[in-house]
Amino acid sequence: MDIRDEINKRKKENWFEVLFAIEALGVTEEVVVDSLKKHVEKLSHVKDVFVYDRQFTYAQNVKNPLQNVPEAYSQVVNVKFFVKDIATLINVVLTYGPSSVEILGPNKKEVSASELQNVANGLAGVVHMFAAAGIGGIVITPDEK
């Protein structure tokens, strides 16, 4: 099966078609280029994800990108892929940290209550992991009377 057949198959099966822009920043050009390439390769091996296009920009030297970092390199990759369901989509957003996400299709898709429940529970788990690590969570304050 060639790439066009695979794309058409995923469209017929009503998979989400997605575009991620992912940026990497590192102290050397080699680290940025190698790391971003490996990152996208890992995405292409995720179950229920079909990556069909990767467009890497050239790594660029950036002056003072962060406090106490005088110089670094930045590179962006635009990755187009299909993902079977919303739960997998949310998982890859959380795991691969894109700078932006664009849903290319379909325009509408029904989502079952159980699928949405799985997504909500997964997100709640992430919030609790952040709270347990001491780097976030939900702050509950009593109502003022």
C-alpha positions as CSV (number, residue, x, y, z in Angstrom):
1,M,0.0,0.0,0.0
2,D,1.4,3.4,-0.9
3,I,1.2,6.6,1.2
4,R,-1.9,7.9,-0.7
5,D,-3.7,4.7,-0.1
6,E,-2.9,4.8,3.6
7,I,-4.1,8.4,3.8
8,N,-7.4,7.6,2.0
9,K,-7.9,4.6,4.2
10,R,-7.6,6.8,7.4
11,K,-9.9,9.4,5.9
12,K,-12.6,6.7,5.1
13,E,-12.2,5.4,8.7
14,N,-12.9,8.9,9.9
15,W,-9.6,9.3,11.8
16,F,-8.6,12.8,12.9
17,E,-6.1,14.5,10.6
18,V,-3.8,16.7,12.6
19,L,-0.9,19.1,12.1
20,F,1.5,19.6,15.0
21,A,4.2,22.3,15.0
22,I,6.9,21.2,17.5
23,E,9.8,23.4,18.5
24,A,13.0,22.3,20.1
25,L,15.5,24.5,21.8
26,G,19.0,23.4,22.8
27,V,22.5,24.6,23.5
28,T,24.0,23.0,20.4
29,E,22.7,22.6,16.9
30,E,23.4,18.9,16.9
31,V,21.4,18.3,20.0
32,V,18.4,20.1,18.7
33,V,18.4,18.5,15.3
34,D,19.0,15.0,16.6
35,S,16.5,15.3,19.5
36,L,13.7,16.7,17.3
37,K,14.2,14.0,14.7
38,K,14.1,11.3,17.4
39,H,11.0,12.9,19.0
40,V,9.1,12.8,15.7
41,E,10.3,9.2,15.1
42,K,8.8,8.2,18.4
43,L,5.5,9.8,17.5
44,S,5.4,7.8,14.3
45,H,5.6,4.6,16.3
46,V,2.6,5.4,18.6
47,K,-0.3,2.9,18.3
48,D,-3.2,4.4,16.4
49,V,-1.1,7.2,14.9
50,F,-0.1,7.4,11.2
51,V,2.5,10.1,10.4
52,Y,2.6,10.9,6.7
53,D,4.5,14.2,6.5
54,R,7.4,15.8,8.3
55,Q,8.8,19.3,7.4
56,F,11.8,20.4,9.4
57,T,13.0,24.0,9.3
58,Y,16.8,24.7,9.5
59,A,18.1,25.1,13.1
60,Q,18.7,28.7,13.9
61,N,21.0,30.4,16.3
62,V,19.0,32.4,18.9
63,K,20.5,35.0,21.2
64,N,19.3,35.1,24.8
65,P,16.4,32.7,24.4
66,L,16.0,32.2,28.2
67,Q,17.3,33.9,31.3
68,N,20.9,33.0,31.9
69,V,21.2,31.3,28.5
70,P,23.2,33.6,26.2
71,E,22.9,31.5,23.0
72,A,21.0,28.4,21.8
73,Y,19.6,26.8,18.7
74,S,16.0,26.4,17.8
75,Q,14.3,24.2,15.2
76,V,10.7,23.6,14.3
77,V,9.0,20.6,12.6
78,N,5.6,20.5,11.1
79,V,4.2,17.0,11.4
80,K,1.0,15.9,9.6
81,F,-0.6,12.7,10.9
82,F,-3.8,10.8,11.4
83,V,-4.9,9.7,14.9
84,K,-7.7,7.2,15.5
85,D,-9.5,8.8,18.4
86,I,-9.7,11.8,20.7
87,A,-8.1,9.9,23.6
88,T,-5.0,9.1,21.6
89,L,-4.9,12.7,20.3
90,I,-4.9,14.2,23.8
91,N,-2.3,11.6,24.8
92,V,0.1,12.6,22.0
93,V,-0.5,16.3,22.7
94,L,0.5,15.8,26.3
95,T,3.4,13.5,25.5
96,Y,4.9,15.3,22.5
97,G,4.3,19.0,23.6
98,P,3.5,20.7,20.3
99,S,3.6,24.5,20.1
100,S,0.4,24.4,18.1
101,V,-2.2,21.9,17.1
102,E,-4.4,22.2,14.0
103,I,-7.2,19.7,13.3
104,L,-7.3,19.4,9.5
105,G,-10.3,17.0,9.5
106,P,-13.0,15.8,9.8
107,N,-15.0,19.0,10.4
108,K,-17.4,17.1,12.7
109,K,-17.1,13.8,14.5
110,E,-19.2,12.1,17.1
111,V,-17.5,11.2,20.4
112,S,-19.0,8.7,22.7
113,A,-19.5,9.4,26.4
114,S,-17.0,6.6,27.4
115,E,-14.3,8.1,25.1
116,L,-14.8,11.5,26.5
117,Q,-14.7,10.1,30.0
118,N,-11.4,8.4,29.2
119,V,-10.0,11.7,28.0
120,A,-11.2,13.6,31.1
121,N,-9.8,10.9,33.4
122,G,-6.4,11.1,31.6
123,L,-6.3,14.8,32.0
124,A,-7.2,14.6,35.7
125,G,-4.4,12.1,36.1
126,V,-1.9,14.6,34.6
127,V,-3.1,17.3,36.9
128,H,-2.6,15.0,39.9
129,M,0.9,14.0,38.7
130,F,1.9,17.7,38.5
131,A,0.5,18.3,42.0
132,A,2.3,15.2,43.4
133,A,5.6,16.5,41.8
134,G,5.0,19.9,43.5
135,I,4.8,21.8,40.2
136,G,1.1,22.5,39.9
137,G,-2.4,21.3,40.7
138,I,-5.7,22.8,41.5
139,V,-6.0,25.3,44.3
140,I,-9.3,25.2,46.1
141,T,-10.3,28.2,48.2
142,P,-13.4,28.5,50.4
143,D,-16.1,31.0,49.4
144,E,-15.9,34.3,51.3
145,K,-18.9,35.0,53.5
